[in-house]
């Protein structure tokens, strides 16, 4: 019988209901984040009607601030508990203390960034993501890969679209402005700056069942480019409207 990644004690909690400790922490975090994002760095949400109510999704946006994860969770009104984030296996899961401590604080889904005998296959990460989403959860992915410089967008990588196509779940795109000023990269403290997040209509992935590798890669590149163009356009429009107010 083939070994399933879902049986691994390091990861199986992702496919199980949340612990009481996790639920308590999520409640405290949501209370803190909602207070900050309502009063100190007030977040204006546009397009909340585009959030699906009966299916999981991959939430995707530009990424310039420490705050972006909290902003996206806040914008949905679903709560921090309902979102997972891809995290480096070698840093977060291969260390016993980090793995045991943080599994009660944040939904981290392992992905390998090094090639060695202990690396996870992408298929394993997909399996864990699918099990996690089948519990009614969603995943946040930043296609830029890391936080860029304030006001600048980096080229989108293909990971978010690859997960969307591989898992057959839609992408929910969003554009964020103001977060790069409220808590920019390299700064320790937040500033009281208004933030706007615009949630765009869902993007359904193309069906991949009968696609050749060439056709799959072509569709992957095309959708990644379209996603980057959509979010870039919305960021520019929001910035333009903000400066004219």
N, C-alpha and C positions, 0 to 999 in steps of 0.2 A: 504494500500500500504506500502510495507516494506521501512523503512528509508534507504537511501543510504549514505554512508560515504562521497561520492562526493558532497553531499549537505551541508556538515558542513562548515561554513564560515572560520574555522581555517585551512582547508586543501584544499578547492576547487580550490585554485590558482594552485595546482599541475597539474590539468587537464585542465588548460587554457593556452593560449599563454603567453609568458613572457611579463612583463611590460617594458615600455621604460626605466625606472630606472634600472631594472635588466640588460637589454641589454647594457646600458652604462657602468655599473659596470663590466660586463663580458668582454667588450672590453678593459677596463683599466687593469683588472686583467690579461687577456691574453697577453697584451702588456708587462706588467711587468714580468710575468712568462716566456714568450718567450725570453726576453732579458737576464734574469738571467740564464735560462737553456741552452741558446745558448753560452753565453760568460763567465759567472762567474763559474757556475758548469756545464760545457758542457755535454749534454746528447747525448749518442750514442744510436740510436734506431735500433734494429735488428728485422726483421719479420713483418714489417709494412704491408706487403701484406696479412697477415692473418686477418686484420681488415675487418669485413663485411661492405659493403657499402649500403646494402638495407634492413637490419633488425636490430632491437635492440639487445643488448647483456648485460650481466652482466660481468663487468671487474673485474678480481680477481688477486691479487698478494700478495707476502710477504710484510710485513709492519714493517719497522724499523725507519721511519723518518717522521717529519712534512711535508716533501716535497712530499710524495708519491702520494697524490691526484693530485697535479699540474703536477708531472712527467707523470702520466698515461694520463691525458688530453692532455698534450703537445705531447706525443708519437703518439696520434691518429690524430693530426692536426684538430680535430673537434671543439675544443674550450671548455672552461670551462662550458659554458652555456648548453651544451648537456649532462651533467652528474648530477645525483642525488646521494644522500648519505643517508643511514639509520641513524636516529638520535633519541635519547631518547625523547619520548613524554613528560614525566614529566618535563624535563629540558628545552627543546626548544619550546614546543608548549603550555604548561600550563601557561607559563609566558607571559602576553600580550605584554610587551615591546620586549622581545627577538623574539617572533613570528612575530610581525609586522615589526621589524627592519631587521631581517635576511632573511625574505622571499624575499626581494629585493636584497639579496647579494649571496645567495647560495640555491640550490635546496635540501632542507631537507625533507625526507620522514619519518613520525613518526612511531616509533615502541615502544611498551610498554616493560619496564623492571621491572615493579612492577605489582602485581596482586591486583587490587582493582576495585570497581564498575565503575570507570572512565577509566579503561584500554581499549586500543584497542585490538580487536581480531586480530590474525595473518591474518585472512581472510580480515579484513579491510585494513591492511597494504599492502596485496597483491593487493587489489582492487585499492588503490591509486597508487601503483607501476605500475600496468597495464595501468591505465589511463595516467600516466606520460610518459610511454614508447610508448604509442600509438601516442604521439605527435612527435615521432622521436628521443626520448631521450634514454639514457642508464643509468645504475646504477653501481656504484663502491662499492664493498664489500670486506673487508679484512677478510678472514676466520680465522686469528689468533685472531680476536676480538679486540686487542689493540696492540700498538707498543711494540715489544719485545726488548730485549737487543741487542746491536750492534753485528751483525754477527751470531745471534742465531735465529732460527725459532721455534715458538711455535706450538703446536699441532693444526691442523685445526678443527674448529667447523663446524657444518653441515648447518649453515644458508644459505650460498651462494648457495649450491647445492639444498637446500629445495626451495629457491626462483626460481632457474632455472627450477626445476621440476614443481613447482606450477604454474608458469607463462608460461611454455613451451617456454622459450627463452634460447639460448645457452650461455655457459660460454666462455669468452675470457681470457685465463690464461696469466700471464706475470711474469717474474722474474726480480727483480731489485737488482743491486749491486752498492755500492758507496754512496747511499743516507744516509746510517747509519753513514758514515764518514763526509759527507757534512753538515748534520744537524741532529746530533744524539739526542736521547731522553734526555731531561734534559738540553740541551744547548739553549741559547737565540739567537745565531747568526750562520749564515751559514759560512762554510769554502769553499774555492775554490778547490773542489775535483771533478774529472771527474766521471760521472755516466753512467752506461749502463743499458738499459732495453731491454729485449728480449720478444717479443710477440709470443706466441705459437699458434698452430692451434686451431680453435674453438672446443669446446666439446659440442655435442648435448645431451640434457637430454633424458633419456628413457621416453617413453610414459607411462602415469600413469592412463589413463582412466579406465582400467579394472583391475588395480592392487589391491590386498587386502592390508590391513594395514601392514601385515607382509612382503609382497613382496615389498611394497613401502619403508619401513624402511630398508630392506636389500639392495635395490638399492641405497638408500640415503647414507648409510654407505659405500658401495662399491665405489661409485663415489667420495665421499669426500676423501677417502683414496687414490684413483688414482690421484685426483687433487693435494693433498699434495705431493705425490711422484714425480709427474711431475715437480712441481715448485721447490721442494727441489733439485732435480737432476739438473735442469737448473741453479739454484743459485750456486751450487757447481761447475758446469762446467765453468760458467762465472768467478767465483773467481779463479779457477785454471788457466784459460787462462790469466786472468788479472795479476796474480803473475808471470807468465812466460814471459810476454812481457818485 
